[in-house]
Amino acid sequence: MYRIIGQPINFRHIATSRVVKPDLSEKAKQIIKISEFGLKYGYKAAIEAFSIKKSMYYEYVKLYKTCKANSLELAVKSKRPHKVRTANWDKRIVRFIKNIRHDHANMGKDKIKYYLDLFCNKHRIKTVATGTIQNIINSYPNKLRTKKALAKAKRRENVLRKPTKYKAKYSGECRSLDSMEFRQGGKKLYVVVAQDEATNLMYARATNSHTSRSAKEILELAHNYLPWDKYSIILTDNGSEFAKDFAKYVKEQCAIHYHTYPKTPEQNARCERLNRTIQDEFMIKYGNLLFDDINLFNKKLDKYIRWYNFERVHARFGNKITPFQRHLQLLNDGKIIS
């Protein structure tokens, strides 16, 4: 009498299950192909067809027949020896090669050989060949290579973003700025504009510099031109011209500096619309003058600014009043920054 101890055997599962054979390696497939070809056409044909030695052919056939007779999968064993020779390099030589590759990026083995010989003669060490130098280099995972230095990404300082529902209600409350770039014949020039959000009063200036210092100087000119003693809010995008010197100057004036969110020009929509107006009404006529004579261009621009602020009616105000007249209305209503 026999008793089954442990997990019961599911004979139904065994009868219906399929044995999944592992995929053969390319080497095993090649051995099977050579063996079957030789057994069918003879060993001479197999040796000539596959360009192998006679001894190797018989070794393949023996392995093939053994595996087939015993219903075993053909597995090609690695010929790597169990005991592999370990390198016995002088630690001082290894340290020297490592240091010289660190100090002089990616120096080749032939050049290292010259300095290594001097080092070995000085310390009475037996020198090594260039092949050994290369083996020492290859023994490291990165082969002692020096990778290209990547510039560290500068993390932008936390800036104050424009509130979503913010809208200027007082004359002189918020001044928005933006810059336009113009190119001609490989030359780049810029026009920086400043506009009051409540009245549309504006100032603009052309410059050949796109730095924060030039933007700061144009803000000072706008402050002297426009009819307010001070301003409480500055609105700009995230351009580099509105950082460093510009941001420092705004902070010194005790003003709040709002930045638009990245890729949202609609947050500075009035200034963006002013850019379009200047391009359509002024740059289309004097665009070439900007590159011929920037000083004369700025004189023409001053005349346009005067007309824009005091004579040109705006669609925003129903095409009935000018920006300066809107400023006077807010002044009479007491809605002005003092």
C-alpha positions in Angstrom: 0.0 0.0 0.0 1.3 3.4 -1.0 0.3 6.7 0.5 0.8 10.1 -1.4 2.1 12.7 1.0 2.1 16.4 0.2 0.4 18.3 -2.6 -1.9 16.1 -4.7 -1.0 15.6 -8.4 -3.4 17.0 -11.0 -3.2 14.4 -13.7 -5.7 16.2 -15.9 -3.4 19.3 -15.9 -0.4 17.1 -16.8 -2.2 15.4 -19.6 -3.4 18.7 -21.2 -0.3 20.9 -20.5 2.3 21.6 -23.2 6.0 21.7 -22.7 7.4 25.0 -23.9 10.9 24.5 -25.2 13.3 27.3 -24.9 14.6 29.0 -28.0 17.9 27.6 -29.2 20.9 29.9 -29.5 22.4 30.8 -32.9 25.4 28.5 -32.1 23.2 25.5 -31.4 21.2 26.1 -34.6 24.4 26.2 -36.5 25.7 22.9 -35.0 22.3 21.2 -35.9 22.5 22.5 -39.4 26.1 21.3 -40.0 25.4 17.9 -38.4 22.3 17.2 -40.4 23.9 18.3 -43.6 27.0 16.1 -43.0 24.9 13.0 -42.1 22.9 13.5 -45.3 25.7 14.4 -47.8 28.9 13.2 -46.1 31.5 14.9 -44.0 33.6 16.1 -47.0 30.6 18.1 -48.3 29.9 19.6 -44.9 33.6 20.6 -44.3 33.7 22.3 -47.7 30.3 23.9 -47.4 30.8 25.4 -43.9 34.6 25.9 -44.0 35.3 24.0 -40.7 37.9 21.5 -39.7 37.3 17.7 -39.8 37.8 17.4 -36.0 35.3 20.2 -35.3 32.8 18.5 -37.6 33.0 15.2 -35.7 32.7 17.0 -32.4 29.5 18.7 -33.6 28.1 15.3 -34.8 28.9 13.6 -31.5 27.2 16.4 -29.6 24.2 16.3 -31.9 23.7 12.5 -31.7 24.1 12.5 -27.9 21.5 15.1 -27.4 19.1 13.5 -29.9 19.5 10.0 -28.4 18.7 11.2 -24.9 16.0 13.7 -26.0 18.0 16.6 -24.5 18.2 20.2 -25.8 21.4 21.0 -27.4 23.3 23.4 -25.2 26.6 24.8 -26.2 28.9 25.1 -23.2 31.1 28.1 -22.8 34.8 27.4 -23.5 35.9 30.0 -20.9 38.3 28.4 -18.4 37.1 28.0 -14.8 40.2 29.7 -13.5 41.0 32.9 -15.3 44.4 34.6 -14.9 44.2 37.7 -12.8 46.3 40.8 -13.7 49.3 41.4 -11.5 50.1 45.0 -12.3 52.2 47.1 -10.1 49.9 49.4 -8.1 52.2 52.4 -8.6 52.0 52.0 -12.4 48.2 51.7 -12.3 48.0 54.8 -10.0 50.3 56.8 -12.4 48.2 55.9 -15.5 45.0 56.8 -13.7 46.4 60.2 -12.5 47.8 61.2 -15.9 44.6 60.3 -17.7 42.8 62.5 -15.1 45.1 65.4 -15.4 45.4 65.2 -19.2 42.1 64.2 -20.6 42.0 61.1 -22.8 45.8 60.9 -23.4 46.6 57.9 -25.6 48.7 54.9 -24.6 51.7 55.8 -26.8 52.1 59.2 -25.1 51.5 57.7 -21.7 54.3 55.2 -22.4 56.9 58.0 -22.7 56.0 59.5 -19.3 55.6 56.1 -17.7 59.1 55.1 -18.7 60.5 58.2 -17.0 58.5 57.5 -13.9 59.6 53.8 -13.8 63.3 54.7 -14.3 63.1 57.3 -11.5 61.5 54.8 -9.1 63.4 51.7 -10.4 60.3 49.9 -11.5 60.1 47.5 -14.4 58.2 49.4 -17.1 55.3 47.8 -19.2 54.4 47.8 -22.9 51.8 50.0 -24.6 49.4 47.0 -24.8 49.5 46.6 -21.0 48.8 50.3 -20.6 45.8 49.9 -22.8 44.7 46.8 -20.8 45.0 48.8 -17.6 42.8 51.6 -19.1 40.3 49.1 -20.3 40.0 47.5 -16.9 38.0 50.5 -15.7 34.3 50.7 -16.5 34.6 54.1 -18.2 38.1 53.4 -19.6 39.3 56.5 -17.7 37.6 58.7 -20.2 36.9 62.3 -19.5 33.4 63.3 -20.6 32.4 66.6 -22.0 31.6 69.1 -19.2 27.9 70.0 -19.4 26.8 73.5 -18.4 24.7 73.4 -15.2 21.2 74.5 -15.7 20.7 77.7 -13.9 17.6 77.6 -11.8 15.4 80.7 -12.2 14.8 82.5 -8.9 11.3 82.5 -7.7 9.6 85.5 -9.3 6.2 87.2 -8.5 3.7 86.2 -11.1 0.9 88.4 -12.3 -2.4 87.6 -10.5 -4.9 86.0 -12.9 -7.7 88.5 -12.4 -5.5 91.6 -11.9 -6.6 94.7 -13.9 -5.2 98.2 -13.5 -7.9 100.8 -12.5 -5.8 103.8 -11.7 -3.8 106.0 -14.0 -0.1 105.3 -13.5 -0.8 102.2 -11.4 0.8 99.6 -13.7 3.5 100.1 -16.4 4.0 97.2 -18.8 7.1 96.7 -20.8 8.1 94.5 -23.8 10.8 94.5 -26.4 10.8 93.9 -30.2 13.7 92.5 -32.2 14.4 93.4 -35.8 17.0 91.8 -38.1 18.5 93.0 -41.3 21.8 91.9 -43.0 22.9 89.9 -40.0 22.4 92.8 -37.7 20.0 92.9 -34.7 18.4 96.0 -33.2 15.7 96.4 -30.6 12.7 98.6 -29.7 11.7 98.6 -26.1 8.2 99.9 -25.3 6.6 101.0 -22.0 2.9 101.5 -21.6 0.5 102.5 -18.9 -2.1 99.7 -18.5 -5.0 102.0 -17.5 -4.6 104.9 -20.0 -2.5 103.5 -22.9 0.0 106.4 -22.5 3.3 104.9 -23.9 7.0 105.5 -24.5 9.3 103.7 -26.8 13.0 103.8 -27.7 15.3 101.9 -30.1 18.6 100.4 -28.9 21.4 98.3 -30.2 21.8 96.5 -26.9 19.5 93.8 -25.5 20.8 93.9 -21.9 19.1 94.6 -18.6 21.1 97.8 -18.3 19.6 99.2 -21.6 16.1 98.2 -20.5 16.7 100.0 -17.2 17.8 103.2 -18.9 14.7 103.1 -21.2 12.5 102.7 -18.1 14.1 105.8 -16.6 13.5 107.7 -19.8 9.9 106.5 -19.8 9.5 107.6 -16.1 10.8 111.1 -17.0 8.5 111.4 -20.0 5.2 110.1 -18.7 3.2 112.3 -16.3 3.6 110.4 -13.0 6.0 110.9 -10.2 6.1 107.3 -9.3 4.7 103.9 -10.3 3.6 101.0 -8.1 3.7 98.0 -10.4 5.9 96.9 -13.3 4.7 94.1 -15.6 7.1 92.3 -18.0 7.7 88.9 -19.5 10.5 86.6 -18.5 13.1 88.0 -20.9 16.7 88.3 -19.7 16.6 92.1 -20.5 14.1 92.4 -17.5 16.4 90.8 -15.0 19.6 91.8 -13.1 20.1 95.6 -13.4 16.5 96.2 -14.5 15.0 94.1 -11.6 17.4 95.8 -9.1 16.3 99.2 -10.3 12.6 98.3 -9.9 13.3 97.1 -6.4 15.1 100.3 -5.5 12.0 102.2 -6.6 9.9 100.2 -4.1 7.7 98.9 -7.0 6.2 95.5 -7.4 7.6 93.5 -10.4 5.1 91.2 -11.9 6.2 88.5 -14.4 3.9 86.8 -16.9 3.7 83.1 -16.8 5.9 81.3 -19.4 4.4 81.1 -22.9 1.4 83.3 -22.0 1.8 86.5 -23.9 -1.9 87.2 -23.3 -1.1 88.2 -19.8 0.7 91.2 -21.2 -1.9 91.7 -24.0 -2.0 95.5 -24.1 1.8 95.7 -24.6 1.7 93.0 -27.2 -1.0 94.9 -29.0 1.1 98.1 -28.8 3.9 96.2 -30.5 1.6 95.3 -33.4 0.4 98.9 -33.7 4.0 100.2 -33.9 4.9 97.7 -36.5 1.8 98.4 -38.6 1.8 102.2 -38.3 5.5 103.2 -37.8 8.0 100.4 -38.6 6.4 99.7 -42.0 7.5 103.2 -43.0 10.8 103.7 -41.0 12.0 100.1 -40.6 15.0 100.6 -42.8 15.9 103.8 -41.1 16.5 101.9 -37.8 19.5 100.2 -39.4 20.7 103.2 -41.4 20.6 105.8 -38.6 19.3 104.8 -35.1 19.5 108.4 -33.8 17.3 109.8 -36.6 15.0 106.8 -36.1 14.5 107.7 -32.5 13.7 111.3 -33.4 11.0 110.1 -35.8 9.8 107.7 -33.1 9.5 110.7 -30.6 7.1 112.4 -33.1 5.1 109.3 -33.4 4.8 108.9 -29.6 3.6 112.4 -29.3 0.9 111.8 -31.9 0.0 108.5 -30.4 -0.5 109.9 -26.9 -2.1 113.2 -27.6 -3.9 113.0 -31.1 -4.6 109.4 -32.0 -8.0 108.1 -30.8 -8.0 104.5 -29.6 -10.5 101.7 -30.3 -10.3 100.7 -26.6 -12.0 104.0 -25.8 -14.6 103.7 -28.6 -12.4 105.7 -31.1 -13.5 108.9 -29.3 -10.7 109.9 -26.9 -6.9 109.8 -26.8 -4.7 108.2 -24.1 -4.0 111.6 -22.6 -7.7 112.5 -22.5 -8.3 109.2 -20.7 -5.6 110.1 -18.2 -7.4 113.4 -17.5 -10.7 111.6 -17.0 -9.1 109.4 -14.4 -7.4 112.4 -12.8 -10.7 114.2 -12.4 -12.3 111.0 -10.9 -9.4 110.8 -8.4 -8.2 107.5 -9.9 -4.5 108.3 -10.1 -1.4 107.1 -8.3 0.0 109.9 -6.1 
